Amino acid sequence: MTAQAQPRVALVTGAGQGIGRAIALRLAADGLDVAINDVASKAGALKDLAAEIEATGSRTATVTADVSQPAEVDSMVGQVGEQLGKLDVMVANAGIAHVKPLLEVTPEEFDQLMSINLRGVHLCYNAAARRMIEQGTGGKIIGACSIVGYRPFPLLGPYSASKWAVRGLTQAAAMEWSQHGITVNAYCPGIVGTAMWDQIDEKLAENEGLRKGQAIEKYSEMIQLGRVSVPEDVAKFVSYLASPDSDYMTGQSVMIDGGVQFS
């Protein structure tokens, strides 16, 4: 009688809400053990999510950390290895958005956004790659890009720039780490019904003289499939990127947006 293989282990950052939460639940449903991360203020949400993951029969670990801080990211990956035994899939999902005209963006706001959306992805990619190379079994590294990584939205200048940079970082990492059996890809959501898009809608409406809700309605008219995305739409695609079905795919940042942007 052969021993049963240990389930693969994934780590999802920014899992306290929205797309990250949906990704964690989908990977657990796929049979992976799933470690979840967010900042300390989301500890309650992580506790609730951990209970849902365990209800699927998967193991979980909860790690609070700021992805912009190198020591915290290294500690996070180390804790996942200690608690769940290994790391096979890294989903660098954590991100923030500022919605304002470029002329009003302060250097401090620019640096804060880049520290999470770009440096945070870079740190998570690197920490995961080091662990996977040490394990010697390859792995999947997946990052959060966006449709604005191909074509910016007005009032989302620094956010758009951060996502363009994630696309380039993903390509470079794919080139460097393929020799270790590691694939690196990213997902590019469009207009998604999340707290982040509620904030974007509110600020866009203010700047365009619209009522709350009108801005997202306006931009939703670009969606060919006729509806705003839900987090589960994105999670389904990340499920593919995390699975063996995508083993021959690397260096790609793929739009999952219902047909807003065409590359």
ZASE-643503 format. One record per residue (C-alpha): residue number from 1; z, x, y. Coordinates in steps of 0.2 Angstrom, whole numbers. Each point is the difference from the previous one (the first is absolute). Example, Ala and Ser with C-alpha at 12.3 -4.5 7.8 and 13.67 -1.06 7.14 Angstrom:
<1, <39, 62, -22>>
<2, <-3, 6, 17>>
% end
This chain:
<1, <0, 0, 0>>
<2, <-6, 8, 17>>
<3, <12, 0, 15>>
<4, <-5, -12, 13>>
<5, <-7, 9, 16>>
<6, <11, -1, 15>>
<7, <-8, -12, 14>>
<8, <-8, 9, 14>>
<9, <11, 2, 16>>
<10, <-6, -5, 17>>
<11, <8, 2, 17>>
<12, <-5, -12, 15>>
<13, <6, 4, 17>>
<14, <2, -13, 14>>
<15, <4, -12, -14>>
<16, <12, -11, 9>>
<17, <-13, -13, 6>>
<18, <-18, -5, 1>>
<19, <-13, 10, -10>>
<20, <12, 13, -6>>
<21, <11, -13, -8>>
<22, <-15, -9, -8>>
<23, <-6, 17, -7>>
<24, <17, 4, -8>>
<25, <0, -17, -9>>
<26, <-18, 1, -6>>
<27, <3, 18, -7>>
<28, <16, -7, -9>>
<29, <-10, -14, -7>>
<30, <-13, 13, -6>>
<31, <14, 8, -10>>
<32, <5, 15, 11>>
<33, <17, 5, 4>>
<34, <1, -2, 19>>
<35, <10, 10, 13>>
<36, <1, -8, 17>>
<37, <3, 8, 17>>
<38, <3, -6, 18>>
<39, <11, 5, 15>>
<40, <18, -4, -1>>
<41, <-1, -16, 10>>
<42, <-10, -7, -14>>
<43, <13, 3, -13>>
<44, <4, -18, -3>>
<45, <-19, -4, -3>>
<46, <-1, 14, -12>>
<47, <15, -6, -10>>
<48, <-8, -17, -1>>
<49, <-17, 8, -5>>
<50, <9, 11, -13>>
<51, <7, -16, -9>>
<52, <-18, -8, 0>>
<53, <-7, 16, -8>>
<54, <14, 1, -13>>
<55, <-3, -18, -4>>
<56, <-18, 5, -6>>
<57, <8, 12, -13>>
<58, <-5, 16, 10>>
<59, <13, 13, 6>>
<60, <2, 3, 18>>
<61, <8, 12, 12>>
<62, <4, -3, 18>>
<63, <-1, 14, 13>>
<64, <2, -2, 18>>
<65, <-9, 14, 10>>
<66, <-10, 3, 16>>
<67, <-17, 6, -5>>
<68, <-2, 10, 16>>
<69, <14, 11, -5>>
<70, <-5, 14, -13>>
<71, <17, 3, -7>>
<72, <2, -19, -3>>
<73, <-17, -1, -8>>
<74, <4, 14, -12>>
<75, <17, -7, -4>>
<76, <-8, -17, -4>>
<77, <-13, 7, -12>>
<78, <14, 10, -8>>
<79, <11, -15, -2>>
<80, <-14, -10, -8>>
<81, <-3, 14, -13>>
<82, <19, 0, -4>>
<83, <2, -18, -2>>
<84, <-17, -5, -8>>
<85, <-4, 16, -8>>
<86, <-17, 4, 8>>
<87, <-13, -5, 13>>
<88, <-17, -6, -5>>
<89, <-6, -11, 15>>
<90, <4, 3, 19>>
<91, <-4, -14, 12>>
<92, <2, 6, 18>>
<93, <1, -17, 8>>
<94, <12, 1, 14>>
<95, <-7, -2, 17>>
<96, <3, -7, 18>>
<97, <-11, -7, 13>>
<98, <0, 0, 19>>
<99, <-11, -13, 9>>
<100, <-3, 5, 18>>
<101, <-14, 7, 11>>
<102, <-3, 19, -2>>
<103, <4, 3, 19>>
<104, <18, -7, -4>>
<105, <4, 9, -16>>
<106, <13, 13, 4>>
<107, <0, 18, -8>>
<108, <16, -5, -9>>
<109, <-7, -16, -7>>
<110, <-16, 10, -6>>
<111, <11, 13, -8>>
<112, <11, -13, -9>>
<113, <-15, -10, -7>>
<114, <-8, 16, -6>>
<115, <16, 7, -8>>
<116, <0, -15, -12>>
<117, <-18, -5, -2>>
<118, <-7, 17, -2>>
<119, <14, 13, -2>>
<120, <9, -12, -12>>
<121, <-15, -2, -11>>
<122, <-3, 19, 0>>
<123, <18, 3, -5>>
<124, <-1, -13, -14>>
<125, <-16, 6, -6>>
<126, <6, 18, -1>>
<127, <17, -4, -8>>
<128, <-8, -10, -13>>
<129, <-14, 13, -3>>
<130, <13, 13, -3>>
<131, <10, -10, -12>>
<132, <-16, -5, -10>>
<133, <-6, 18, 0>>
<134, <17, 5, -7>>
<135, <-1, -14, -13>>
<136, <-17, 6, -5>>
<137, <-6, -18, -5>>
<138, <-11, -4, 16>>
<139, <3, -16, 9>>
<140, <-5, -12, 13>>
<141, <3, 1, 19>>
<142, <-4, -15, 11>>
<143, <1, -1, 19>>
<144, <0, -14, 12>>
<145, <-16, 1, 11>>
<146, <-7, -16, 9>>
<147, <-17, -7, 6>>
<148, <4, 8, 17>>
<149, <-2, 16, -9>>
<150, <-19, -3, 0>>
<151, <-1, -11, 16>>
<152, <14, -1, 13>>
<153, <8, -16, 7>>
<154, <3, 0, 19>>
<155, <19, 2, 4>>
<156, <2, 9, -16>>
<157, <-6, 17, 5>>
<158, <13, 12, -7>>
<159, <2, -11, -15>>
<160, <-19, 1, -3>>
<161, <1, 19, 2>>
<162, <14, 1, -12>>
<163, <-10, -9, -13>>
<164, <-16, 10, 3>>
<165, <11, 15, -3>>
<166, <7, -7, -16>>
<167, <-18, -2, -6>>
<168, <-4, 19, 3>>
<169, <17, 5, -8>>
<170, <-4, -10, -15>>
<171, <-17, 8, -2>>
<172, <7, 18, 2>>
<173, <15, -4, -12>>
<174, <-13, -6, -13>>
<175, <-10, 16, 1>>
<176, <15, 11, -2>>
<177, <10, -9, -13>>
<178, <-14, -5, -12>>
<179, <2, 16, -10>>
<180, <18, -7, -4>>
<181, <-6, -16, -7>>
<182, <6, -9, 16>>
<183, <-11, -14, 8>>
<184, <3, -4, 18>>
<185, <-7, -16, 8>>
<186, <5, -13, 13>>
<187, <-1, -18, 4>>
<188, <-6, -8, 16>>
<189, <7, -17, 3>>
<190, <-7, -11, 14>>
<191, <9, -15, 7>>
<192, <15, -4, -11>>
<193, <13, -13, 2>>
<194, <15, 12, 3>>
<195, <13, 3, 13>>
<196, <-10, 14, 7>>
<197, <-15, -11, 3>>
<198, <11, -13, 8>>
<199, <5, 14, 12>>
<200, <-18, 4, 3>>
<201, <-5, -18, 3>>
<202, <14, -2, 12>>
<203, <-5, 15, 10>>
<204, <-19, -3, -1>>
<205, <3, -18, 7>>
<206, <10, 7, 14>>
<207, <-13, 12, 5>>
<208, <-15, -12, -2>>
<209, <9, -15, 8>>
<210, <1, -10, -16>>
<211, <14, -10, -7>>
<212, <9, 7, -15>>
<213, <-11, -2, -16>>
<214, <-16, -1, 9>>
<215, <-3, 19, -1>>
<216, <1, 0, -19>>
<217, <-11, -15, 0>>
<218, <-13, 9, 10>>
<219, <0, 15, -10>>
<220, <0, -10, -16>>
<221, <-17, -7, 4>>
<222, <-7, 17, -5>>
<223, <7, -2, -18>>
<224, <-15, -5, -11>>
<225, <11, -7, -14>>
<226, <7, -13, 13>>
<227, <19, 4, -1>>
<228, <13, 12, 5>>
<229, <5, 12, -14>>
<230, <17, -1, -8>>
<231, <10, 15, -6>>
<232, <-4, -4, -18>>
<233, <-19, 3, 3>>
<234, <4, 18, 5>>
<235, <12, 2, -14>>
<236, <-13, -5, -13>>
<237, <-12, 14, 6>>
<238, <15, 13, 0>>
<239, <3, -5, -18>>
<240, <-18, 6, -4>>
<241, <3, 16, 9>>
<242, <16, 3, -9>>
<243, <-8, -4, -17>>
<244, <-10, 11, -12>>
<245, <-15, -11, 5>>
<246, <-2, 10, 16>>
<247, <1, 17, -9>>
<248, <-17, 5, 6>>
<249, <3, -5, 18>>
<250, <7, 12, 13>>
<251, <-1, 3, 19>>
<252, <-4, -18, 4>>
<253, <7, -11, 13>>
<254, <-6, -17, -5>>
<255, <0, -16, 11>>
<256, <9, -15, -7>>
<257, <-3, -12, 14>>
<258, <-9, -15, -5>>
<259, <-16, 7, 8>>
<260, <5, 4, 18>>
<261, <-7, 18, 1>>
<262, <-14, 8, -10>>
<263, <-1, 19, -2>>
% end
